[in-house]
Amino acid sequence: MSIFTGIFGKKKLNSPVDLSELQVDMHSHILPGIDDGAANLSVSKKMAEQLTGLGFRKLIATPHIMTDIYKNTPQTINKAKEALNEELVKENISTEITFAAEYMLDEALMDNIKQHDLLTMGKNFVLIELPYFNEPPNLLDVFFQLNLQGYRVILAHPERYVYWYDDFSKFEQLKDRDVYFQLNILTFGDMYALPTKKIIDNLVKHNMIEFIGTDIHDDQQIEILEKALYEPGLARLIESGNLMNHLL
């Protein structure tokens, strides 16, 4: 029986990957007190400092918007962003903080689509996540509606959707519909099991990843993130020329 290594080889890099090449972290939960990310302003500031130290010049905060759980609005998100910016100014930290959102494909998203009221990044990119245990029956229809309205869909962390692990054609079907994929950098820090790593390996080999983001939720995850920087697979992905973070 062969031992799977793929892009997750056992041999580590001698020096960490330079994340400044990405320029932008386009998926994080650094805003204070509005979702399951930073619990307060102190943690939020520490996370921003840590990400700046790793080389990012711009951080796009993407708090969750979910029906009946995280009922964030542009107003609540902007208020949290401004509070963080004020703290960073006091500390002479010049990293640019902007925001979009991470939308769960649920009723709240459908309402926002009807109202043409979605928070985007770059040239009308919208970040969408799916339920972790069951594929939404209206998935393709929702993505079609978003495309009709001129949105460019980024699917957050496709490596997490276990219901597609045995059917890679599901990923291919979405790529045929011009859906962009965003991989979590934390994945390279041993956060996930072998089946997840096999899916990531396949996605990378087929050049299906256009964006990567930290998806960091608290300051404790920085240790995992730093560990990921010694993975050759992450280095190859960044050096591939396929990533579009800098366009955001």
C-alpha positions in Angstrom: 0.0 0.0 0.0 1.4 3.4 -1.0 1.8 6.1 1.6 0.0 9.4 0.6 2.2 12.5 0.7 1.1 14.6 -2.3 1.8 18.3 -1.6 1.9 17.5 2.1 5.4 16.0 2.0 7.3 15.2 5.2 10.3 17.3 4.3 9.8 20.8 5.5 11.3 24.0 4.1 14.4 25.5 5.8 12.9 28.9 5.9 9.2 30.0 6.0 7.1 31.0 3.0 7.0 34.8 2.4 3.3 35.7 2.7 4.1 39.3 1.5 3.9 37.9 -2.0 0.2 37.4 -1.5 -0.2 41.0 -0.3 -3.7 40.4 0.8 -5.3 38.1 3.4 -8.8 37.9 1.9 -10.5 35.7 4.6 -10.3 36.3 8.3 -12.4 36.8 11.4 -10.4 39.6 13.0 -13.2 42.1 13.8 -14.1 42.2 17.5 -17.2 40.7 19.0 -19.4 40.1 15.9 -19.0 36.4 15.1 -17.0 33.4 16.3 -13.8 35.2 15.6 -12.0 37.8 17.8 -13.7 38.0 21.1 -12.8 41.6 21.8 -10.8 44.5 20.6 -7.6 43.4 22.4 -7.6 40.1 20.6 -8.6 41.7 17.3 -5.6 44.1 17.5 -3.2 41.3 18.4 -4.4 39.3 15.4 -3.9 42.3 13.1 -0.4 42.8 14.4 0.4 39.1 13.9 -0.8 39.0 10.3 1.0 42.2 9.6 4.2 40.7 11.0 3.8 37.8 8.6 3.9 40.1 5.6 0.3 41.0 4.7 -0.2 44.7 3.7 -4.0 44.4 3.6 -6.5 42.5 5.6 -10.0 41.9 4.4 -12.2 41.0 7.3 -15.0 38.6 6.4 -17.3 38.1 9.3 -20.0 35.5 9.1 -23.5 36.4 8.0 -25.9 33.5 8.9 -29.6 33.3 9.4 -30.5 33.5 13.2 -26.9 33.2 14.3 -24.7 36.1 13.0 -27.1 38.7 11.7 -24.4 41.1 10.7 -25.1 44.1 8.4 -22.8 46.5 6.6 -23.4 48.9 9.6 -22.4 46.5 12.4 -19.4 45.3 10.4 -18.2 48.8 9.6 -18.6 49.8 13.3 -16.3 47.0 14.3 -13.8 47.7 11.6 -13.6 51.4 12.6 -13.0 50.4 16.2 -10.1 48.2 15.1 -8.7 50.9 12.8 -8.7 53.4 15.7 -6.6 51.0 17.8 -4.2 50.3 15.0 -3.7 54.0 14.4 -2.8 54.5 18.1 -0.2 51.8 17.7 1.2 53.2 14.5 0.3 50.0 12.6 -0.4 51.0 9.0 -1.9 47.8 7.6 -5.0 48.5 5.6 -8.2 47.0 7.0 -11.3 46.6 4.8 -14.2 44.3 5.0 -16.6 42.1 3.0 -18.4 39.1 4.5 -18.5 35.3 4.5 -22.1 34.4 3.5 -23.6 31.1 4.5 -25.8 29.8 1.7 -29.1 30.1 3.6 -32.2 32.3 3.9 -30.2 35.4 4.8 -28.2 35.1 1.7 -31.3 34.7 -0.5 -32.8 37.9 1.0 -29.6 39.8 0.4 -29.5 38.6 -3.2 -33.1 39.7 -3.8 -32.2 43.2 -2.4 -29.0 43.3 -4.4 -27.2 44.0 -1.1 -24.0 41.9 -0.8 -20.7 43.0 0.6 -18.0 42.3 -2.0 -14.2 42.5 -2.4 -12.2 43.5 -5.4 -14.2 43.6 -8.6 -17.5 42.3 -7.2 -16.2 39.1 -5.7 -18.5 37.6 -3.0 -17.3 35.0 -0.5 -19.8 32.1 0.0 -19.6 29.2 2.3 -21.7 26.0 2.4 -23.1 23.9 5.2 -20.5 21.3 6.3 -22.7 18.2 6.3 -25.2 18.4 3.4 -25.0 20.0 0.0 -27.7 22.7 -0.5 -30.3 21.5 -3.0 -30.4 25.0 -4.5 -26.6 25.4 -4.8 -26.3 25.7 -8.6 -29.4 27.9 -8.8 -28.1 30.4 -6.2 -24.7 30.6 -7.9 -26.5 31.2 -11.3 -28.5 34.0 -9.7 -25.4 35.6 -8.3 -23.7 35.4 -11.7 -26.7 37.0 -13.4 -26.4 40.0 -11.0 -22.8 40.4 -11.9 -21.2 38.9 -8.8 -18.1 36.7 -9.1 -18.5 33.8 -6.6 -15.6 32.7 -4.4 -16.3 29.4 -2.7 -14.8 29.5 0.8 -12.6 26.5 1.8 -13.9 23.8 -0.6 -11.6 21.4 1.2 -14.2 21.2 4.1 -17.2 19.9 2.3 -16.9 16.2 3.1 -20.0 15.3 1.0 -17.9 15.8 -2.1 -14.9 13.8 -1.1 -16.0 10.8 -3.1 -17.2 12.7 -6.1 -14.6 15.1 -7.5 -16.9 15.9 -10.4 -18.8 18.2 -8.1 -15.8 20.5 -7.9 -15.3 20.3 -11.6 -18.9 21.2 -12.2 -18.5 24.4 -10.1 -15.3 25.4 -12.0 -17.3 25.0 -15.3 -19.7 27.6 -13.9 -16.8 30.0 -13.2 -16.8 29.6 -9.4 -13.5 30.6 -7.8 -12.0 28.5 -5.0 -10.4 29.8 -1.8 -8.2 27.4 0.3 -7.4 28.0 3.9 -3.6 28.4 4.7 -4.3 26.9 8.1 -4.9 23.6 6.3 -1.2 23.3 5.8 -0.6 23.5 9.5 -1.9 20.0 10.2 -5.4 21.1 11.2 -7.1 18.5 9.0 -7.2 14.8 8.5 -5.8 12.7 5.6 -9.1 12.7 3.5 -9.1 16.5 3.6 -5.5 16.7 2.5 -6.1 14.3 -0.4 -8.9 16.6 -1.6 -6.6 19.6 -1.3 -3.9 17.8 -3.2 -6.3 17.1 -6.0 -7.6 20.6 -6.1 -4.0 22.0 -6.3 -2.9 19.5 -8.9 -5.8 20.5 -11.1 -5.0 24.2 -10.7 -8.4 24.9 -9.1 -7.3 27.3 -6.4 -7.4 31.0 -7.2 -7.3 32.4 -3.7 -5.9 31.5 -0.3 -6.7 33.1 3.1 -5.9 32.5 6.7 -9.5 32.1 7.9 -8.0 32.9 11.3 -10.4 33.2 14.2 -8.3 34.0 17.2 -4.7 34.9 18.1 -4.0 31.3 19.3 -4.2 30.1 15.7 -1.1 32.1 14.7 1.1 29.2 15.9 -0.7 26.8 13.4 -0.4 29.5 10.7 3.4 29.9 11.3 3.8 26.1 11.2 2.1 26.0 7.8 4.7 28.4 6.4 7.3 25.6 6.3 5.2 23.4 4.0 6.5 22.9 0.5 3.0 22.6 -0.8 2.1 26.1 0.3 5.2 27.4 -1.3 4.4 25.7 -4.6 0.9 27.1 -4.5 2.1 30.6 -3.9 4.7 30.3 -6.6 2.3 28.8 -9.1 1.2 32.1 -10.6 -2.5 31.0 -10.3 -3.4 33.0 -7.1 -5.3 36.2 -7.4 -5.1 37.7 -3.9 -3.2 40.7 -5.1 -6.2 41.7 -7.3 -8.2 42.4 -4.2 
